Each structure stands twice: as structure tokens, then as C-alpha cells.
Amino acid sequence: MEAGPRDTEHEQRDAVEVAPGLSPDGPEEQDVLADEVEVELRPPRRLRIWQLAPIVGLAALGSLMFAFPLAFGTGDGGAVVAMLGLLICGCAAGWGVMAARRVGHTWPGLPERGSGRWPDWRVVALYAGVAAVLVALAVWRVARLR
């Protein structure tokens, strides 16, 4: 046998002769019934309550620990408590992002998990810049307590 291009026209003629009602792209539009509805068989992946409860609890505890010393200026230990609250709140946020990513959610502008695409460097730089500004403002505010 000789290696060369395949005779696709011959194969297509055979397919049309065997099944004249079908097109290569699927059924014709007039053949599709109006009552047919496509339904996803798998349920959507969602975060479960056992995943959300500790994340929300840690975030609430951390934000309260961060907010009360800043708002009321409670003594010399206020800066330490505020930094611990900021740390706990940051850990809860990271935990929530990882749980959401595992379920299949993505940040706006970033590719879906398993798509094989790389994120755009501008979007990553924007997210890193916003995070750096927020951390700098929080540390600056806590440093002013002393």
C-alpha cells in the first residue's frame, strides 16, 4: 500500500448512500423535536457545609480579632492581637480559595482548572498588586497602634 492522502470523497458518498437523513454535523434542524431538552446528568459541584463552616468561622474570628484592637485601641497587646487576627483571616481566605478551586470555581480572568492554558500575566500581576496593597495598608495600620 502506498502512503498518501485518503479518498474522503469516496467515503462521504458511501456514508450518504447508507444514511441519507443524516448530515456529517448531526441531524437536520427540521428532524429535531421541540420537546427534547438536554439535561446535565451530573449534579453541579458545590462547596458543602462541612467545607464552608470552618472557613467562615475562622474568617469571622480573624476579622473580629483584627477589627477590635484597631477600633478600640485596647492597650499594648492590641497590635499583636490585630496581627494574629489578620493572619487568621488571611489563612481562612486562602483556605476558601483552595476549596473553591478544588470544586471548579476560578477567579475572573484566570483559565479553568485542567484547561491547559496559562493565565495572562497582567491578570496575575493585578491580583498580586491588589493583595500587596491590602497587606501594606493593614500592616501600616497595625504599626500605628504602637
C-alpha positions in Angstrom: 0.0 0.0 0.0 1.1 3.5 -0.8 1.1 6.2 1.8 -0.8 9.2 0.6 -4.0 11.3 1.1 -7.1 9.4 1.8 -10.0 9.4 -0.6 -12.5 11.2 1.7 -15.0 12.0 -1.1 -15.5 8.3 -1.7 -16.1 7.6 2.0 -18.5 10.5 2.2 -20.5 9.3 -0.8 -20.8 5.9 0.8 -22.0 7.4 4.1 -24.6 9.5 2.3 -25.9 6.4 0.4 -26.2 4.4 3.6 -27.9 7.0 5.8 -29.4 9.8 3.6 -31.2 11.5 6.6 -28.0 12.3 8.4 -25.5 15.1 7.8 -21.9 15.0 8.9 -22.7 17.5 11.6 -25.7 15.8 13.1 -29.4 15.7 12.4 -31.1 18.4 10.4 -32.9 21.1 12.2 -36.4 20.0 11.0 -35.7 16.5 12.3 -35.1 17.7 15.9 -38.2 17.5 18.1 -39.1 20.7 20.0 -39.9 18.7 23.2 -36.3 17.5 23.6 -34.4 19.1 26.4 -30.7 18.4 27.2 -30.1 17.9 31.0 -26.8 17.5 32.7 -26.8 14.2 34.4 -24.1 15.1 36.9 -25.0 17.5 39.7 -23.0 20.7 39.8 -20.1 20.6 42.1 -20.7 22.9 45.1 -19.0 23.6 48.3 -20.5 21.6 51.1 -21.4 22.9 54.6 -18.5 20.9 56.2 -16.1 22.8 53.9 -17.7 26.2 54.4 -18.3 26.2 58.2 -14.6 26.2 59.3 -13.7 28.8 56.6 -16.5 31.2 57.6 -15.8 30.6 61.4 -12.0 31.4 61.0 -12.7 34.4 58.8 -15.2 35.8 61.3 -12.8 35.2 64.3 -9.9 36.7 62.4 -11.8 39.7 61.3 -13.0 40.4 64.8 -9.5 40.0 66.3 -8.2 42.4 63.6 -11.1 44.9 63.9 -11.5 45.3 67.7 -7.9 46.4 68.6 -8.0 48.8 65.6 -11.3 50.3 66.6 -10.9 50.5 70.4 -7.1 50.6 70.9 -7.0 48.1 73.7 -3.7 48.5 75.4 -0.2 47.4 74.4 -1.2 43.9 73.2 -3.6 45.4 70.6 -1.1 45.3 67.8 -0.2 41.6 68.4 -3.9 40.6 68.6 -4.6 42.6 65.4 -1.7 40.9 63.5 -2.9 37.5 64.7 -6.4 38.3 63.5 -5.0 39.4 60.2 -3.1 36.2 59.9 -6.1 34.0 60.8 -8.3 36.0 58.3 -5.7 35.5 55.6 -5.5 31.8 56.3 -9.2 31.5 56.1 -9.3 33.4 52.8 -6.6 31.1 51.4 -8.4 28.0 52.6 -11.6 29.3 50.9 -9.8 30.0 47.6 -8.3 26.5 47.6 -11.6 24.8 48.4 -13.4 26.8 45.7 -10.6 25.9 43.2 -11.0 22.2 44.1 -14.7 22.4 43.3 -14.0 24.0 40.0 -14.5 27.8 40.5 -12.0 30.2 39.1 -11.1 33.8 39.7 -12.2 36.2 36.9 -9.7 36.3 34.1 -8.0 33.1 35.0 -8.4 29.9 33.0 -10.4 26.9 34.2 -8.7 24.1 36.0 -7.4 21.4 33.7 -7.8 23.6 30.5 -4.1 23.5 29.8 -4.0 27.3 29.3 -1.6 29.6 31.1 -3.1 32.6 32.9 -2.4 36.0 31.5 0.5 37.7 33.3 -1.4 41.0 33.5 -4.3 39.4 35.5 -1.9 37.7 37.8 0.1 41.0 38.3 -3.2 42.8 39.0 -4.2 40.3 41.7 -0.7 40.3 43.3 -0.7 44.1 43.3 -4.1 44.4 45.0 -3.1 41.8 47.6 0.2 43.6 48.2 -1.6 47.0 48.7 -4.1 45.5 51.1 -1.4 43.8 53.2 0.7 47.0 53.2 -2.3 49.0 54.4 -3.1 46.5 57.1 0.5 46.3 58.4 0.8 50.1 58.3 -2.5 50.5 60.4 -1.4 47.9 62.9 2.1 49.6 63.2 0.4 52.9 64.0 -1.2 51.3 67.1 2.2 51.2 68.9 
